[in-house]
């Protein structure tokens, strides 16, 4: 979590947090900056983890069709 998020990632975090204020105003508050930074990291981790997850067909596996 040492890498700084980009402005676009912070903007996405602001929208995901449902804060209705400009990003520049939110970044002036140290508390909001930390919260937005953590949210941006969490969103990036979620995107990375869902991109690698293979699709599993449970019905096919239950039927024993493995070809």
PDB file of N, H, CA, C and O in Angstrom:
ATOM      1  N   UNK A   1       0.816  -1.200   0.000  1.00  0.00           N
ATOM      2  CA  UNK A   1       0.000   0.000   0.000  1.00  0.00           C
ATOM      3  C   UNK A   1       0.855   1.257   0.000  1.00  0.00           C
ATOM      4  O   UNK A   1       0.371   2.334   0.349  1.00  0.00           O
ATOM      5  N   UNK A   2       2.097   1.139  -0.379  1.00  0.00           N
ATOM      6  H   UNK A   2       2.491   0.265  -0.662  1.00  0.00           H
ATOM      7  CA  UNK A   2       2.964   2.296  -0.376  1.00  0.00           C
ATOM      8  C   UNK A   2       2.792   3.158  -1.616  1.00  0.00           C
ATOM      9  O   UNK A   2       3.076   4.355  -1.579  1.00  0.00           O
ATOM     10  N   UNK A   3       2.332   2.566  -2.718  1.00  0.00           N
ATOM     11  H   UNK A   3       2.102   1.593  -2.748  1.00  0.00           H
ATOM     12  CA  UNK A   3       2.176   3.323  -3.954  1.00  0.00           C
ATOM     13  C   UNK A   3       1.029   4.321  -3.818  1.00  0.00           C
ATOM     14  O   UNK A   3      -0.036   4.013  -3.283  1.00  0.00           O
ATOM     15  N   UNK A   4       1.283   5.508  -4.315  1.00  0.00           N
ATOM     16  H   UNK A   4       2.148   5.758  -4.749  1.00  0.00           H
ATOM     17  CA  UNK A   4       0.232   6.534  -4.247  1.00  0.00           C
ATOM     18  C   UNK A   4      -0.773   6.320  -5.368  1.00  0.00           C
ATOM     19  O   UNK A   4      -0.384   6.079  -6.511  1.00  0.00           O
ATOM     20  N   UNK A   5      -2.055   6.404  -5.055  1.00  0.00           N
ATOM     21  H   UNK A   5      -2.372   6.600  -4.127  1.00  0.00           H
ATOM     22  CA  UNK A   5      -3.066   6.259  -6.099  1.00  0.00           C
ATOM     23  C   UNK A   5      -3.074   7.491  -7.012  1.00  0.00           C
ATOM     24  O   UNK A   5      -2.720   8.594  -6.595  1.00  0.00           O
ATOM     25  N   UNK A   6      -3.481   7.278  -8.251  1.00  0.00           N
ATOM     26  H   UNK A   6      -3.769   6.383  -8.590  1.00  0.00           H
ATOM     27  CA  UNK A   6      -3.568   8.385  -9.197  1.00  0.00           C
ATOM     28  C   UNK A   6      -4.794   9.232  -8.880  1.00  0.00           C
ATOM     29  O   UNK A   6      -5.654   8.840  -8.093  1.00  0.00           O
ATOM     30  N   UNK A   7      -4.853  10.373  -9.495  1.00  0.00           N
ATOM     31  H   UNK A   7      -4.154  10.692 -10.135  1.00  0.00           H
ATOM     32  CA  UNK A   7      -6.001  11.263  -9.288  1.00  0.00           C
ATOM     33  C   UNK A   7      -7.296  10.597  -9.760  1.00  0.00           C
ATOM     34  O   UNK A   7      -8.347  10.763  -9.141  1.00  0.00           O
ATOM     35  N   UNK A   8      -7.214   9.851 -10.848  1.00  0.00           N
ATOM     36  H   UNK A   8      -6.360   9.717 -11.351  1.00  0.00           H
ATOM     37  CA  UNK A   8      -8.400   9.155 -11.361  1.00  0.00           C
ATOM     38  C   UNK A   8      -8.878   8.093 -10.366  1.00  0.00           C
ATOM     39  O   UNK A   8     -10.081   7.918 -10.168  1.00  0.00           O
ATOM     40  N   UNK A   9      -7.934   7.387  -9.745  1.00  0.00           N
ATOM     41  H   UNK A   9      -6.957   7.529  -9.905  1.00  0.00           H
ATOM     42  CA  UNK A   9      -8.311   6.391  -8.751  1.00  0.00           C
ATOM     43  C   UNK A   9      -8.933   7.052  -7.524  1.00  0.00           C
ATOM     44  O   UNK A   9      -9.887   6.527  -6.949  1.00  0.00           O
ATOM     45  N   UNK A  10      -8.395   8.200  -7.126  1.00  0.00           N
ATOM     46  H   UNK A  10      -7.620   8.626  -7.593  1.00  0.00           H
ATOM     47  CA  UNK A  10      -8.977   8.927  -5.994  1.00  0.00           C
ATOM     48  C   UNK A  10     -10.378   9.432  -6.328  1.00  0.00           C
ATOM     49  O   UNK A  10     -11.265   9.428  -5.474  1.00  0.00           O
ATOM     50  N   UNK A  11     -10.574   9.867  -7.572  1.00  0.00           N
ATOM     51  H   UNK A  11      -9.854   9.870  -8.266  1.00  0.00           H
ATOM     52  CA  UNK A  11     -11.900  10.333  -7.998  1.00  0.00           C
ATOM     53  C   UNK A  11     -12.893   9.171  -7.967  1.00  0.00           C
ATOM     54  O   UNK A  11     -14.036   9.338  -7.542  1.00  0.00           O
ATOM     55  N   UNK A  12     -12.457   7.999  -8.415  1.00  0.00           N
ATOM     56  H   UNK A  12     -11.528   7.863  -8.761  1.00  0.00           H
ATOM     57  CA  UNK A  12     -13.314   6.816  -8.375  1.00  0.00           C
ATOM     58  C   UNK A  12     -13.640   6.434  -6.927  1.00  0.00           C
ATOM     59  O   UNK A  12     -14.766   6.042  -6.621  1.00  0.00           O
ATOM     60  N   UNK A  13     -12.658   6.551  -6.052  1.00  0.00           N
ATOM     61  H   UNK A  13     -11.743   6.869  -6.300  1.00  0.00           H
ATOM     62  CA  UNK A  13     -12.877   6.262  -4.632  1.00  0.00           C
ATOM     63  C   UNK A  13     -13.854   7.259  -4.016  1.00  0.00           C
ATOM     64  O   UNK A  13     -14.675   6.889  -3.176  1.00  0.00           O
ATOM     65  N   UNK A  14     -13.768   8.513  -4.428  1.00  0.00           N
ATOM     66  H   UNK A  14     -13.101   8.813  -5.110  1.00  0.00           H
ATOM     67  CA  UNK A  14     -14.684   9.541  -3.932  1.00  0.00           C
ATOM     68  C   UNK A  14     -16.115   9.206  -4.338  1.00  0.00           C
ATOM     69  O   UNK A  14     -17.036   9.331  -3.531  1.00  0.00           O
ATOM     70  N   UNK A  15     -16.304   8.781  -5.581  1.00  0.00           N
ATOM     71  H   UNK A  15     -15.555   8.679  -6.237  1.00  0.00           H
ATOM     72  CA  UNK A  15     -17.633   8.414  -6.053  1.00  0.00           C
ATOM     73  C   UNK A  15     -18.136   7.160  -5.357  1.00  0.00           C
ATOM     74  O   UNK A  15     -19.313   7.072  -5.006  1.00  0.00           O
ATOM     75  N   UNK A  16     -17.247   6.185  -5.155  1.00  0.00           N
ATOM     76  H   UNK A  16     -16.291   6.257  -5.440  1.00  0.00           H
ATOM     77  CA  UNK A  16     -17.647   4.951  -4.474  1.00  0.00           C
ATOM     78  C   UNK A  16     -18.016   5.217  -3.018  1.00  0.00           C
ATOM     79  O   UNK A  16     -18.844   4.511  -2.443  1.00  0.00           O
ATOM     80  N   UNK A  17     -17.400   6.236  -2.426  1.00  0.00           N
ATOM     81  H   UNK A  17     -16.728   6.810  -2.893  1.00  0.00           H
ATOM     82  CA  UNK A  17     -17.689   6.595  -1.034  1.00  0.00           C
ATOM     83  C   UNK A  17     -18.964   7.424  -0.899  1.00  0.00           C
ATOM     84  O   UNK A  17     -19.429   7.697   0.207  1.00  0.00           O
ATOM     85  N   UNK A  18     -19.517   7.817  -2.039  1.00  0.00           N
ATOM     86  H   UNK A  18     -19.139   7.596  -2.938  1.00  0.00           H
ATOM     87  CA  UNK A  18     -20.753   8.615  -2.087  1.00  0.00           C
ATOM     88  C   UNK A  18     -20.616   9.950  -1.367  1.00  0.00           C
ATOM     89  O   UNK A  18     -21.547  10.429  -0.720  1.00  0.00           O
ATOM     90  N   UNK A  19     -19.429  10.537  -1.498  1.00  0.00           N
ATOM     91  H   UNK A  19     -18.672  10.148  -2.024  1.00  0.00           H
ATOM     92  CA  UNK A  19     -19.215  11.878  -0.959  1.00  0.00           C
ATOM     93  C   UNK A  19     -19.571  12.889  -2.032  1.00  0.00           C
ATOM     94  O   UNK A  19     -19.150  12.757  -3.181  1.00  0.00           O
ATOM     95  N   UNK A  20     -20.334  13.881  -1.667  1.00  0.00           N
ATOM     96  H   UNK A  20     -20.676  13.988  -0.733  1.00  0.00           H
ATOM     97  CA  UNK A  20     -20.779  14.896  -2.616  1.00  0.00           C
ATOM     98  C   UNK A  20     -19.983  16.178  -2.386  1.00  0.00           C
ATOM     99  O   UNK A  20     -20.494  17.170  -1.866  1.00  0.00           O
ATOM    100  N   UNK A  21     -18.727  16.123  -2.786  1.00  0.00           N
ATOM    101  H   UNK A  21     -18.312  15.318  -3.209  1.00  0.00           H
ATOM    102  CA  UNK A  21     -17.857  17.286  -2.664  1.00  0.00           C
ATOM    103  C   UNK A  21     -16.755  17.155  -3.704  1.00  0.00           C
ATOM    104  O   UNK A  21     -16.446  16.049  -4.148  1.00  0.00           O
ATOM    105  N   UNK A  22     -16.164  18.269  -4.093  1.00  0.00           N
ATOM    106  H   UNK A  22     -16.414  19.168  -3.733  1.00  0.00           H
ATOM    107  CA  UNK A  22     -15.059  18.202  -5.061  1.00  0.00           C
ATOM    108  C   UNK A  22     -13.865  17.443  -4.469  1.00  0.00           C
ATOM    109  O   UNK A  22     -13.637  17.460  -3.260  1.00  0.00           O
ATOM    110  N   UNK A  23     -13.121  16.785  -5.339  1.00  0.00           N
ATOM    111  H   UNK A  23     -13.306  16.771  -6.322  1.00  0.00           H
ATOM    112  CA  UNK A  23     -11.969  16.003  -4.895  1.00  0.00           C
ATOM    113  C   UNK A  23     -10.930  16.886  -4.215  1.00  0.00           C
ATOM    114  O   UNK A  23     -10.349  16.494  -3.203  1.00  0.00           O
ATOM    115  N   UNK A  24     -10.692  18.072  -4.763  1.00  0.00           N
ATOM    116  H   UNK A  24     -11.163  18.391  -5.585  1.00  0.00           H
ATOM    117  CA  UNK A  24      -9.693  18.964  -4.166  1.00  0.00           C
ATOM    118  C   UNK A  24     -10.052  19.333  -2.729  1.00  0.00           C
ATOM    119  O   UNK A  24      -9.171  19.419  -1.873  1.00  0.00           O
ATOM    120  N   UNK A  25     -11.336  19.551  -2.458  1.00  0.00           N
ATOM    121  H   UNK A  25     -12.052  19.482  -3.154  1.00  0.00           H
ATOM    122  CA  UNK A  25     -11.768  19.867  -1.093  1.00  0.00           C
ATOM    123  C   UNK A  25     -11.598  18.660  -0.172  1.00  0.00           C
ATOM    124  O   UNK A  25     -11.222  18.804   0.991  1.00  0.00           O
ATOM    125  N   UNK A  26     -11.876  17.481  -0.699  1.00  0.00           N
ATOM    126  H   UNK A  26     -12.182  17.364  -1.644  1.00  0.00           H
ATOM    127  CA  UNK A  26     -11.742  16.269   0.117  1.00  0.00           C
ATOM    128  C   UNK A  26     -10.279  15.989   0.438  1.00  0.00           C
ATOM    129  O   UNK A  26      -9.970  15.487   1.518  1.00  0.00           O
ATOM    130  N   UNK A  27      -9.379  16.306  -0.481  1.00  0.00           N
ATOM    131  H   UNK A  27      -9.630  16.715  -1.359  1.00  0.00           H
ATOM    132  CA  UNK A  27      -7.954  16.044  -0.257  1.00  0.00           C
ATOM    133  C   UNK A  27      -7.325  17.013   0.738  1.00  0.00           C
ATOM    134  O   UNK A  27      -6.229  16.755   1.235  1.00  0.00           O
ATOM    135  N   UNK A  28      -7.989  18.110   1.032  1.00  0.00           N
ATOM    136  H   UNK A  28      -8.880  18.320   0.628  1.00  0.00           H
ATOM    137  CA  UNK A  28      -7.467  19.055   2.018  1.00  0.00           C
ATOM    138  C   UNK A  28      -7.554  18.500   3.439  1.00  0.00           C
ATOM    139  O   UNK A  28      -6.773  18.879   4.312  1.00  0.00           O
ATOM    140  N   UNK A  29      -8.497  17.611   3.659  1.00  0.00           N
ATOM    141  H   UNK A  29      -9.132  17.302   2.950  1.00  0.00           H
ATOM    142  CA  UNK A  29      -8.648  16.994   4.977  1.00  0.00           C
ATOM    143  C   UNK A  29      -7.751  15.758   5.053  1.00  0.00           C
ATOM    144  O   UNK A  29      -7.889  14.854   4.230  1.00  0.00           O
ATOM    145  N   UNK A  30      -6.838  15.701   6.023  1.00  0.00           N
ATOM    146  H   UNK A  30      -6.727  16.436   6.692  1.00  0.00           H
ATOM    147  CA  UNK A  30      -5.959  14.526   6.143  1.00  0.00           C
ATOM    148  C   UNK A  30      -6.737  13.227   6.367  1.00  0.00           C
ATOM    149  O   UNK A  30      -6.355  12.172   5.862  1.00  0.00           O
ATOM    150  N   UNK A  31      -7.817  13.314   7.118  1.00  0.00           N
ATOM    151  H   UNK A  31      -8.127  14.172   7.528  1.00  0.00           H
ATOM    152  CA  UNK A  31      -8.619  12.125   7.392  1.00  0.00           C
ATOM    153  C   UNK A  31      -9.291  11.616   6.131  1.00  0.00           C
ATOM    154  O   UNK A  31      -9.278  10.417   5.856  1.00  0.00           O
ATOM    155  N   UNK A  32      -9.880  12.527   5.361  1.00  0.00           N
ATOM    156  H   UNK A  32      -9.891  13.502   5.585  1.00  0.00           H
ATOM    157  CA  UNK A  32     -10.525  12.115   4.120  1.00  0.00           C
ATOM    158  C   UNK A  32      -9.505  11.612   3.103  1.00  0.00           C
ATOM    159  O   UNK A  32      -9.790  10.688   2.341  1.00  0.00           O
ATOM    160  N   UNK A  33      -8.315  12.217   3.089  1.00  0.00           N
ATOM    161  H   UNK A  33      -8.084  12.967   3.708  1.00  0.00           H
ATOM    162  CA  UNK A  33      -7.283  11.754   2.163  1.00  0.00           C
ATOM    163  C   UNK A  33      -6.901  10.304   2.470  1.00  0.00           C
ATOM    164  O   UNK A  33      -6.779   9.490   1.554  1.00  0.00           O
ATOM    165  N   UNK A  34      -6.714   9.981   3.733  1.00  0.00           N
ATOM    166  H   UNK A  34      -6.813  10.642   4.477  1.00  0.00           H
ATOM    167  CA  UNK A  34      -6.362   8.607   4.111  1.00  0.00           C
ATOM    168  C   UNK A  34      -7.493   7.649   3.765  1.00  0.00           C
ATOM    169  O   UNK A  34      -7.249   6.551   3.265  1.00  0.00           O
ATOM    170  N   UNK A  35      -8.726   8.059   4.028  1.00  0.00           N
ATOM    171  H   UNK A  35      -8.925   8.951   4.435  1.00  0.00           H
ATOM    172  CA  UNK A  35      -9.876   7.207   3.717  1.00  0.00           C
ATOM    173  C   UNK A  35      -9.995   6.982   2.203  1.00  0.00           C
ATOM    174  O   UNK A  35     -10.258   5.863   1.762  1.00  0.00           O
ATOM    175  N   UNK A  36      -9.803   8.033   1.416  1.00  0.00           N
ATOM    176  H   UNK A  36      -9.589   8.942   1.774  1.00  0.00           H
ATOM    177  CA  UNK A  36      -9.883   7.888  -0.037  1.00  0.00           C
ATOM    178  C   UNK A  36      -8.725   7.053  -0.577  1.00  0.00           C
ATOM    179  O   UNK A  36      -8.908   6.265  -1.505  1.00  0.00           O
ATOM    180  N   UNK A  37      -7.541   7.218  -0.005  1.00  0.00           N
ATOM    181  H   UNK A  37      -7.392   7.858   0.749  1.00  0.00           H
ATOM    182  CA  UNK A  37      -6.389   6.426  -0.427  1.00  0.00           C
ATOM    183  C   UNK A  37      -6.629   4.945  -0.153  1.00  0.00           C
ATOM    184  O   UNK A  37      -6.343   4.098  -0.999  1.00  0.00           O
ATOM    185  N   UNK A  38      -7.158   4.634   1.039  1.00  0.00           N
ATOM    186  H   UNK A  38      -7.390   5.322   1.726  1.00  0.00           H
ATOM    187  CA  UNK A  38      -7.446   3.244   1.384  1.00  0.00           C
ATOM    188  C   UNK A  38      -8.548   2.674   0.493  1.00  0.00           C
ATOM    189  O   UNK A  38      -8.477   1.516   0.080  1.00  0.00           O
ATOM    190  N   UNK A  39      -9.550   3.472   0.200  1.00  0.00           N
ATOM    191  H   UNK A  39      -9.608   4.412   0.535  1.00  0.00           H
ATOM    192  CA  UNK A  39     -10.630   3.035  -0.684  1.00  0.00           C
ATOM    193  C   UNK A  39     -10.109   2.791  -2.085  1.00  0.00           C
ATOM    194  O   UNK A  39     -10.498   1.815  -2.726  1.00  0.00           O
ATOM    195  N   UNK A  40      -9.240   3.655  -2.571  1.00  0.00           N
ATOM    196  H   UNK A  40      -8.924   4.448  -2.050  1.00  0.00           H
ATOM    197  CA  UNK A  40      -8.657   3.477  -3.907  1.00  0.00           C
ATOM    198  C   UNK A  40      -7.850   2.189  -3.970  1.00  0.00           C
ATOM    199  O   UNK A  40      -7.918   1.464  -4.962  1.00  0.00           O
ATOM    200  N   UNK A  41      -7.089   1.900  -2.926  1.00  0.00           N
ATOM    201  H   UNK A  41      -7.034   2.490  -2.120  1.00  0.00           H
ATOM    202  CA  UNK A  41      -6.319   0.658  -2.891  1.00  0.00           C
ATOM    203  C   UNK A  41      -7.244  -0.557  -2.854  1.00  0.00           C
ATOM    204  O   UNK A  41      -6.978  -1.561  -3.514  1.00  0.00           O
ATOM    205  N   UNK A  42      -8.323  -0.468  -2.090  1.00  0.00           N
ATOM    206  H   UNK A  42      -8.540   0.348  -1.554  1.00  0.00           H
ATOM    207  CA  UNK A  42      -9.266  -1.582  -2.000  1.00  0.00           C
ATOM    208  C   UNK A  42      -9.961  -1.815  -3.337  1.00  0.00           C
ATOM    209  O   UNK A  42     -10.153  -2.963  -3.740  1.00  0.00           O
ATOM    210  N   UNK A  43     -10.339  -0.748  -4.025  1.00  0.00           N
ATOM    211  H   UNK A  43     -10.184   0.184  -3.697  1.00  0.00           H
ATOM    212  CA  UNK A  43     -10.975  -0.888  -5.332  1.00  0.00           C
ATOM    213  C   UNK A  43     -10.010  -1.493  -6.348  1.00  0.00           C
ATOM    214  O   UNK A  43     -10.408  -2.326  -7.162  1.00  0.00           O
ATOM    215  N   UNK A  44      -8.758  -1.084  -6.304  1.00  0.00           N
ATOM    216  H   UNK A  44      -8.434  -0.407  -5.643  1.00  0.00           H
ATOM    217  CA  UNK A  44      -7.758  -1.626  -7.219  1.00  0.00           C
ATOM    218  C   UNK A  44      -7.528  -3.115  -6.936  1.00  0.00           C
ATOM    219  O   UNK A  44      -7.384  -3.909  -7.865  1.00  0.00           O
ATOM    220  N   UNK A  45      -7.493  -3.486  -5.669  1.00  0.00           N
ATOM    221  H   UNK A  45      -7.609  -2.841  -4.914  1.00  0.00           H
ATOM    222  CA  UNK A  45      -7.311  -4.894  -5.312  1.00  0.00           C
ATOM    223  C   UNK A  45      -8.504  -5.726  -5.755  1.00  0.00           C
ATOM    224  O   UNK A  45      -8.342  -6.857  -6.213  1.00  0.00           O
ATOM    225  N   UNK A  46      -9.701  -5.168  -5.620  1.00  0.00           N
ATOM    226  H   UNK A  46      -9.832  -4.249  -5.248  1.00  0.00           H
ATOM    227  CA  UNK A  46     -10.902  -5.886  -6.035  1.00  0.00           C
ATOM    228  C   UNK A  46     -10.906  -6.100  -7.545  1.00  0.00           C
ATOM    229  O   UNK A  46     -11.251  -7.181  -8.021  1.00  0.00           O
ATOM    230  N   UNK A  47     -10.523  -5.072  -8.294  1.00  0.00           N
ATOM    231  H   UNK A  47     -10.243  -4.193  -7.907  1.00  0.00           H
ATOM    232  CA  UNK A  47     -10.461  -5.208  -9.753  1.00  0.00           C
ATOM    233  C   UNK A  47      -9.421  -6.242 -10.159  1.00  0.00           C
ATOM    234  O   UNK A  47      -9.649  -7.021 -11.084  1.00  0.00           O
ATOM    235  N   UNK A  48      -8.291  -6.255  -9.483  1.00  0.00           N
ATOM    236  H   UNK A  48      -8.105  -5.622  -8.731  1.00  0.00           H
ATOM    237  CA  UNK A  48      -7.231  -7.203  -9.815  1.00  0.00           C
ATOM    238  C   UNK A  48      -7.639  -8.637  -9.486  1.00  0.00           C
ATOM    239  O   UNK A  48      -7.308  -9.565 -10.225  1.00  0.00           O
ATOM    240  N   UNK A  49      -8.349  -8.815  -8.390  1.00  0.00           N
ATOM    241  H   UNK A  49      -8.618  -8.062  -7.790  1.00  0.00           H
ATOM    242  CA  UNK A  49      -8.719 -10.175  -7.999  1.00  0.00           C
ATOM    243  C   UNK A  49      -9.839 -10.724  -8.870  1.00  0.00           C
ATOM    244  O   UNK A  49      -9.864 -11.926  -9.136  1.00  0.00           O
ATOM    245  N   UNK A  50     -10.758  -9.893  -9.318  1.00  0.00           N
ATOM    246  H   UNK A  50     -10.738  -8.916  -9.102  1.00  0.00           H
ATOM    247  CA  UNK A  50     -11.846 -10.382 -10.163  1.00  0.00           C
ATOM    248  C   UNK A  50     -11.377 -10.634 -11.582  1.00  0.00           C
ATOM    249  O   UNK A  50     -11.999 -11.414 -12.303  1.00  0.00           O
ATOM    250  N   UNK A  51     -10.303  -9.997 -11.999  1.00  0.00           N
ATOM    251  H   UNK A  51      -9.798  -9.363 -11.413  1.00  0.00           H
ATOM    252  CA  UNK A  51      -9.798 -10.195 -13.357  1.00  0.00           C
ATOM    253  C   UNK A  51      -9.123 -11.562 -13.496  1.00  0.00           C
ATOM    254  O   UNK A  51      -9.095 -12.111 -14.597  1.00  0.00           O
ATOM    255  N   UNK A  52      -8.585 -12.122 -12.423  1.00  0.00           N
ATOM    256  H   UNK A  52      -8.608 -11.676 -11.529  1.00  0.00           H
ATOM    257  CA  UNK A  52      -7.872 -13.388 -12.484  1.00  0.00           C
ATOM    258  C   UNK A  52      -8.733 -14.591 -12.151  1.00  0.00           C
ATOM    259  O   UNK A  52      -8.292 -15.725 -12.335  1.00  0.00           O
ATOM    260  N   UNK A  53      -9.931 -14.382 -11.673  1.00  0.00           N
ATOM    261  H   UNK A  53     -10.289 -13.461 -11.523  1.00  0.00           H
ATOM    262  CA  UNK A  53     -10.770 -15.479 -11.220  1.00  0.00           C
ATOM    263  C   UNK A  53     -11.382 -16.224 -12.418  1.00  0.00           C
ATOM    264  O   UNK A  53     -12.125 -15.616 -13.189  1.00  0.00           O
ATOM    265  N   UNK A  54     -11.093 -17.517 -12.595  1.00  0.00           N
ATOM    266  H   UNK A  54     -10.489 -18.011 -11.969  1.00  0.00           H
ATOM    267  CA  UNK A  54     -11.684 -18.254 -13.721  1.00  0.00           C
ATOM    268  C   UNK A  54     -13.157 -18.574 -13.459  1.00  0.00           C
ATOM    269  O   UNK A  54     -13.594 -18.674 -12.312  1.00  0.00           O
ATOM    270  N   UNK A  55     -13.897 -18.729 -14.531  1.00  0.00           N
ATOM    271  H   UNK A  55     -13.543 -18.648 -15.463  1.00  0.00           H
ATOM    272  CA  UNK A  55     -15.314 -19.061 -14.421  1.00  0.00           C
ATOM    273  C   UNK A  55     -15.426 -20.566 -14.204  1.00  0.00           C
ATOM    274  O   UNK A  55     -14.853 -21.352 -14.960  1.00  0.00           O
ATOM    275  N   UNK A  56     -16.161 -20.963 -13.177  1.00  0.00           N
ATOM    276  H   UNK A  56     -16.626 -20.325 -12.564  1.00  0.00           H
ATOM    277  CA  UNK A  56     -16.323 -22.380 -12.844  1.00  0.00           C
ATOM    278  C   UNK A  56     -17.774 -22.769 -13.106  1.00  0.00           C
ATOM    279  O   UNK A  56     -18.701 -22.143 -12.592  1.00  0.00           O
ATOM    280  N   UNK A  57     -17.953 -23.798 -13.903  1.00  0.00           N
ATOM    281  H   UNK A  57     -17.200 -24.307 -14.321  1.00  0.00           H
ATOM    282  CA  UNK A  57     -19.289 -24.308 -14.192  1.00  0.00           C
ATOM    283  C   UNK A  57     -19.572 -25.452 -13.217  1.00  0.00           C
ATOM    284  O   UNK A  57     -19.181 -26.593 -13.462  1.00  0.00           O
ATOM    285  N   UNK A  58     -20.244 -25.146 -12.124  1.00  0.00           N
ATOM    286  H   UNK A  58     -20.562 -24.219 -11.925  1.00  0.00           H
ATOM    287  CA  UNK A  58     -20.480 -26.128 -11.074  1.00  0.00           C
ATOM    288  C   UNK A  58     -21.411 -27.245 -11.527  1.00  0.00           C
ATOM    289  O   UNK A  58     -21.243 -28.392 -11.112  1.00  0.00           O
ATOM    290  N   UNK A  59     -22.380 -26.931 -12.364  1.00  0.00           N
ATOM    291  H   UNK A  59     -22.517 -25.999 -12.701  1.00  0.00           H
ATOM    292  CA  UNK A  59     -23.294 -27.983 -12.843  1.00  0.00           C
ATOM    293  C   UNK A  59     -22.538 -28.993 -13.702  1.00  0.00           C
ATOM    294  O   UNK A  59     -22.774 -30.198 -13.607  1.00  0.00           O
ATOM    295  N   UNK A  60     -21.630 -28.496 -14.539  1.00  0.00           N
ATOM    296  H   UNK A  60     -21.439 -27.518 -14.615  1.00  0.00           H
ATOM    297  CA  UNK A  60     -20.849 -29.398 -15.382  1.00  0.00           C
ATOM    298  C   UNK A  60     -19.951 -30.278 -14.516  1.00  0.00           C
ATOM    299  O   UNK A  60     -19.821 -31.473 -14.780  1.00  0.00           O
ATOM    300  N   UNK A  61     -19.343 -29.712 -13.505  1.00  0.00           N
ATOM    301  H   UNK A  61     -19.449 -28.741 -13.291  1.00  0.00           H
ATOM    302  CA  UNK A  61     -18.493 -30.494 -12.618  1.00  0.00           C
ATOM    303  C   UNK A  61     -19.294 -31.536 -11.839  1.00  0.00           C
ATOM    304  O   UNK A  61     -18.834 -32.660 -11.637  1.00  0.00           O
ATOM    305  N   UNK A  62     -20.494 -31.155 -11.404  1.00  0.00           N
ATOM    306  H   UNK A  62     -20.868 -30.243 -11.568  1.00  0.00           H
ATOM    307  CA  UNK A  62     -21.332 -32.081 -10.654  1.00  0.00           C
ATOM    308  C   UNK A  62     -21.788 -33.242 -11.539  1.00  0.00           C
ATOM    309  O   UNK A  62     -21.988 -34.353 -11.048  1.00  0.00           O
ATOM    310  N   UNK A  63     -21.951 -32.990 -12.838  1.00  0.00           N
ATOM    311  H   UNK A  63     -21.788 -32.088 -13.236  1.00  0.00           H
ATOM    312  CA  UNK A  63     -22.369 -34.040 -13.758  1.00  0.00           C
ATOM    313  C   UNK A  63     -21.201 -34.937 -14.159  1.00  0.00           C
ATOM    314  O   UNK A  63     -21.405 -35.961 -14.809  1.00  0.00           O
ATOM    315  N   UNK A  64     -19.980 -34.562 -13.777  1.00  0.00           N
ATOM    316  H   UNK A  64     -19.814 -33.729 -13.248  1.00  0.00           H
ATOM    317  CA  UNK A  64     -18.828 -35.369 -14.107  1.00  0.00           C
ATOM    318  C   UNK A  64     -18.292 -35.126 -15.503  1.00  0.00           C
ATOM    319  O   UNK A  64     -17.479 -35.906 -15.998  1.00  0.00           O
ATOM    320  N   UNK A  65     -18.739 -34.044 -16.151  1.00  0.00           N
ATOM    321  H   UNK A  65     -19.399 -33.410 -15.749  1.00  0.00           H
ATOM    322  CA  UNK A  65     -18.286 -33.708 -17.513  1.00  0.00           C
ATOM    323  C   UNK A  65     -17.043 -32.843 -17.395  1.00  0.00           C
ATOM    324  O   UNK A  65     -17.144 -31.638 -17.164  1.00  0.00           O
ATOM    325  N   UNK A  66     -15.885 -33.441 -17.550  1.00  0.00           N
ATOM    326  H   UNK A  66     -15.803 -34.419 -17.738  1.00  0.00           H
ATOM    327  CA  UNK A  66     -14.649 -32.695 -17.335  1.00  0.00           C
ATOM    328  C   UNK A  66     -13.855 -32.472 -18.618  1.00  0.00           C
ATOM    329  O   UNK A  66     -12.707 -32.032 -18.550  1.00  0.00           O
ATOM    330  N   UNK A  67     -14.425 -32.760 -19.777  1.00  0.00           N
ATOM    331  H   UNK A  67     -15.357 -33.118 -19.832  1.00  0.00           H
ATOM    332  CA  UNK A  67     -13.672 -32.566 -21.025  1.00  0.00           C
ATOM    333  C   UNK A  67     -13.832 -31.191 -21.576  1.00  0.00           C
ATOM    334  O   UNK A  67     -13.261 -30.874 -22.620  1.00  0.00           O
TER     335      UNK A  67
END
